[in-house]
Amino acid sequence: MVSRARRRFLRAASTFVGSLALAQPVAGQNSKSRLILLGIGGGPRPRKTNSASAQVIVVNDAAYVVDCGDGVARQLVLAGIRLPQLRHIFLTHQHSDHNADYGNLMLLAWTAGLKTRIDAWGPPPLQQMTAHFLAMNAYDIRTRIQDEGRVPLEPLIHVHELTDGGLVLDDDNVRVTAALVDHPPVAPAFAYRFDAPDRSIVISGDTRPSENLIKLANGADVLVHEALFPAGVDRLVAGVANAATLKQSILSHHTSAEDAGRVAKKAGVKTLVLSHFVPPDDPEITDRMWIEAASAHFDGKIVVGKDLLEL
Ligand SMILES: [Zn+2]
C-alpha cells in the first residue's frame, strides 16, 4: 500500500520527470484499480437479462460500491469480491433502482464476516433510511450478535449526507469528487469521480445531459454514462396504464446514447461505457445500435456495458 504522503511525493516527482518511470506510483500489484459493472439495466423492475444499477471500484482490496440496486450483494459475490472488502458505499440518488438494496448490502456483508467500518455517502434522507433499516432488522441483528458472537453492526456504519458537489473523500486509495447532476424531480442527484493511482473513473448516475458532469469528467480515463434509446421508450411503456406520464418522465430526466456521446466528447474522456440502459431489455435494440448512436459525436472507445463486465 502506498501512503498518502508517498503518493504526494510521487505526484510531485512525476511533475519533474514528465511521463517517465515515476509517473506511475510504485506500489503493490493491487493498487491497479478494478472497475466492475454489477448491474447495467435501468429501472427497478426485476429482469431475467440484467441487474439493477450498481458498480464497484476496487483499489488495494478496498471495495467502493456505487449504487445499490436489487441484488447488489449477490452481484458482488458473482464478481468475486469478498463482501467483507466493502469499505464505502455511494448512492447517486434516491430512486429504488439505485438504492433498493442499500441496507441489505451492509447487513449481508456483515453476515458474511464484515467487522470493519463502512462509510455511506449520498443524498438525504440517507441518515433516516439507515436508521429505519437497522430498526426494521433489529431482531435478526440482535440475534446474530448474541447467538453467533458477531460485533454490533450499527457502530460500524458511518453515514454522510451530501447536499452539494465537491470533494467527498481522499484516502490512501482514491480521491472521490461529487457533482450535482440533473435528474428531476429527484434532487440532489450526484455523479462521482474516482481518481485512483492508475486512472480516473466517473460514474454519471442518472441525469439528463449535464454541464456539471462534463466538468467533473474532464479528461477522465473512463466515463460510465447512463444511456437511453428514445425509439425504444414507446415499446417500453406500451400496455402500462400511466404510459404517457411515464414516457414523459423517462425522456425528461435521462440522456440518449447519442447525447452521452456528446457529453463524452465535450469532457474529453478516453473511454465511454454505456450503462443504465433504458429500455433495459429490448431485444430489438442491439449492441451495434447503442454504439452507433453514441459514436455519432464521440470517436473514443465505446463499451456497451454488461453485468459483471470488468474494465
Ligand atoms: Zn433515477
Boltz pocket constraint, residues with backbone or C-beta under 6 A from the ligand:
constraints:
  - pocket:
      binder: B
      contacts: [[A, 93], [A, 95], [A, 183], [A, 186], [A, 206]]
      max_distance: 6.0
